[in-house]
Amino acid sequence: MQRKRLEFDGKKVVLREEELPPPGAGEVRVRTEWTQISIGTEIAHMLKAAERGEPMGIGYSHVGIVEELGAGVTNLQIGQRILSASAHANASNVGAAQALLVPEGLDPGLATIGVLGSVAHHIVERAGPRLLEPTAVIGLGVVGSIVFQLTKACGARPLIAIDADPARLAMHSKLGADYVVDASKENVPERVKSLTGGQGVALCIEAAANARAYETAVAIMRLRGRVVLTSAVLDPVSFRINDDLILRELSLIGAHQPKCPTEANPYYLWTQPMNRMATMESIRDGRLKVEHLISHRIKPAEAPAIYERLLKKDRALVGVLIDWT
């Protein structure tokens, strides 16, 4: 069958038509309803591809209806709605083993957040927030906001929300931040230390997708604090190894969601499917608030213009859903 797919051609995003083969063994063909643009990782890699003038495939948060079963598929049925990690396209072949049924009662568009939500869950699992532990979250986009809400649920306090967008800060005051810090107007290290008795925070989770946020995260830490680094920042970052890290005995912890296992094992308690399902169920049940994270719902023909704005770092765009129906 013919399908329409978005791709980056090395300079811009284009909507192309191409042949989609029948689903192979262990695959299902899915008619897409919604996909979500990742304005962090996806855009970071597109910027690097643009520097080299190289094309790349785009997209991974995908919800749609199963229309055809490949050989050997027994866990899914035609007509079921599933979440998967697939391209921005109006149809895709999806590995049945990696697909998850979307819970009944959940808006299909919001179900796409299950993929980025699993990223946030893995970040918090790596961070290990503790009761009454002074904590900061830098960057309150889709991933950062979910990280903030999960960290609050773990009992971290005081919980400090840091961003350069006043609207995001106002929303996170409503979501339970003990303090908000406007990085566009305030000296963040001074402000955070004033809020924590001069000591700084014991845990900082970075989700801002820029190099300065990494430097800020290190600057606001107290002795033996943990800095969790999450964004696909591909530019150099400056640290003073002795003064910033060694003398303060800081721990730098990377959180990269693909390292989360896809199947349960005795050494790590969580899996990617578990985290995706937990996100979707929490959205459906109201434990995770995500409506403020969807700034735009667009049609595929509008996507090239939206990507152009994202590549120029337009902060008016937060969460973008593409409607393929």
N, C-alpha and C positions, 0 to 999 in steps of 0.2 A: 504494500500500500504506500501511497505518497503521504508524507507528513511535512509539517512546517516546524522548523527548529531555529532558535536564536543561536548565533555564534559570534565570537569576536574575530574579525578578519586581520587583526594586527594594527588596525587604526580605529575601527568603530564596530559597533554591534549591528549585525544585519539579520534579517529574517529570510531564511532560505527554504526551498523545497528540496526534498530528497526522498529516496526510496527507503522504506523501513521493511526489512525482511520479516517473514513469519517468526514468531517466538521459537527459540531453540529449546532443547531439552532443559527442563528445570526453570524455564522462563514463562512469563505471562505477558500478553500485550495489554497495555493499559491506555484507555482514553483519558487524557489529562483533563482535570477540572481546574486546578490551581497549582502554580509554582511560586516560590518566594525567592527574591533576590537577596543574597547575602552581601550587605554593603561593607563588610569587613574583609574576610578572606577572599571572596570572589573579586572584589575591586582591587585589592592589593596585588593579586596575581595578574589581573588584567593590565595594571599600570606597568608591571615589569615586562609583560609580553609586548606592550606598546613600545617600550624602550628598544626592544629587539626587533620590532616589526613582525612578530610571529603570531599566527592565529592560535586560538585555543577554544576548546569547548567550554560552555558555561552552564551553571545551574546545578542544584542538587536537592533542594527541598521540593517535593513533588507529591501531589495527591490526585488520584484518579480512580476510574472504574475499570475493573477487570473485564476484558472483552473476548479474550481467547487464551486457552491454556496450551502450553507446550507439553511435549512428552514427559511423563513422569511426575507431573504436578498433581499432588493430592491434598495439599494444605489450603488451597484457595479454590473459590468457585466463581464462575462468570456472574457479574453483577455486583460483586463485593467492592466496597470502597477501601483503598489501601494507601498507606504512606510509604514512600520509598525515597531513596537518593538517586534522582534521575535528572536528565537534561531539561532545559527550558524548551519544550516541544509539545505539540498537541497530541502526540502519541509516543509511547516508548515501550521497549521490551525490558522487563524488570525481572531480576532473579527472585523467584518465589520464596526462597529461603530467607531473603533479606527484607521482604515486605511485611508490613504490620497492618492489621485491620484497624480502621479508624473507629473509635468508640461511638456507639449510637448516641445521638444528641449533640454531637460536636459539629460546629460550623466547619464545612470542608476547607474553607480558606484558612481559618485559624489552625486547622489540623496541620498545615504545612510547617507551623512553628515547632512541631515535634522534632524536626531535625536540628534546628538551632537550639531548641530547648535541651536536647541531649548533650550538645556542646556545653551549655551552661551547667548541667548536672555534673558532667565530668570535671569541670573546673572546680566546682564546690567540693566534689569528692576528693580531688587532689589537695585542695586548700585545707580541708578539715577544720572549719570554724568551730570555736568552742564557746560554751556558755560564758557570758560576761567578759569576752575577749574584745578589747577595743579594735575595731575593724573599719577599713575604708574600702570602698569600691570606686574605682576611677573609670568613667565611661558608662553612660546609662542608655545605650542603644538597646537593640533587641536582646543580645546575649547579656550585656551588662545589667539590664533591668531584671532579667530572670535570675542572674547570679545574685543580685541584691536581695530579691525576695526569698530565695532559698537560704541565703546567709542569715537573713533575719529570722527565718523559721528555725535555724539552728541555735538561736539564742545569743548571737554576738551582740555586744553592747558596750559602749555606744557604737552605733553603726552610722558611719559618715558617708554620704553620697557626694561625689565630686564630678562635675561636668562643666562645660563652658556654655551650656544652653539653659537659660532661665526657665523655660517651659518644662524641660526635663527635670530640673531641680524641684520645681513646684509640684510636679506629679509625684516625685519620690518623697516629698514631705508628706503628701497624702497617703503614700504607701508605707509610712512608718519610719522614715529616716529620723534618727535623733538629731542630726545636724546635716545641713547641706552647705557645700562650698562651691562658689562660682569661680572656676578657674580662669574666666575671662577678665575678672575684676580684682580678685584677691591674690595675695601671696599664699599659695596653698600650703607650703611647709610651715610657715608661721601660724596660719590659721589652725591647721590640724594640731600643732603642738599646743596652741593656746586652749584647744578644746579637750586636751588629754593631760592636763597638768604639766605641760612642758616635756612630756616623754615621747610623744608620737604613738602610732598604732602598733599593735602586735602582729596584725595581719593586714596586708593590702592586696587586693585582687585588681589587676589591671585589665580593662576591657575596652580601651579607648582607641586602639589602632593607630597610634602615632608615637614616635620616638620620645618626644618630650614627656609623655605620660610615664614611660619607663623610668626616666630620670626623676620625675616627681615621686613616683612610688618609693624609690630608694630613699629619697630625701625625707620622707615623713615617717620613717620607721624608728622604733625604739630598739634598745639592745636585744639581740637574739630574735628579732622579728622575722616573719616569713613574707616574702614577696612572691606572688603567683603571677607569672607572665603568660598571657593568653593570646595576644593579637598577632596576626601575621605581619609584623613590622619588618620590612626587608632593608631598611636603612640602618647605618651605624648608630649605636647608642654609646654615650660616654659615661663611664663610672670611674671613680677613683678606687682602685682595687684595695689599697691599704686602709684609707680613711673611711670610705663608704661601706666596704664589705667586711674586711678582716677584723678591724678593730671593734666593729659593732657586732661581729659574729652573725651577720645576716644569712638567711637561707634563701636562695633563689630557686623557685620551683616552676618548671615548665608544665603547662597543661595543654596537651594536643589530643583532641578527641579521638582521632583514628587509632590511638594507642589503647583506647578502651576496648576490651575484648568483645567479640560478637557472640561468644558462647561462654557460659559460666565455667569457672575454674576455681580450684581451692585457694588461689593466691590473690584474687581480686574479687570483691563482693558484687560488683556492678557490671552490667553489660550495656552495649549500645541499644539493643532492642528494649531492655528494661527501662532505660532512661527516656527513650522516645515515647514509650507507652505511658510512663509516669507523667511526662509533660502533657500529653494529650488529655489524660484523665484529670489532671490538676486544672487545666484550662476549662474543661467541660464542667467540673464541679465547683469552679470559682476560687480554688486555692491559689491559682496563678492569675494575675491580672495582666492581660496582654492587649486589650483593645487600644490602649494609648500607643502601642508599638507598631500599629499599622497606619501609616500616614497616607498611603496611596494604594488604590486598587485600579489596575490599568488593563487594557487589552494588548495583545502582542504587538500590534502595529505601533503602539506608543512606546514600546520598550527601548528602541534605539535612542530616542530623545532623553528618556529617563537615565539610561546608562551614561550618556554624555554629561548630564548633570552630576551623576555620582562620581565620574572620573575627575570632575572639577571640584569635588569635595563639597557639594551642596548640602548643608546641614539641615535644610528643610525636609529632606528625605530621611525617614527613619526605617520603617519596614515597608517594603513594596511587594504587593501580591500581583501576579499576572493571572488574569482570568482567561482561560482557554476554552470556556464553554461556548 
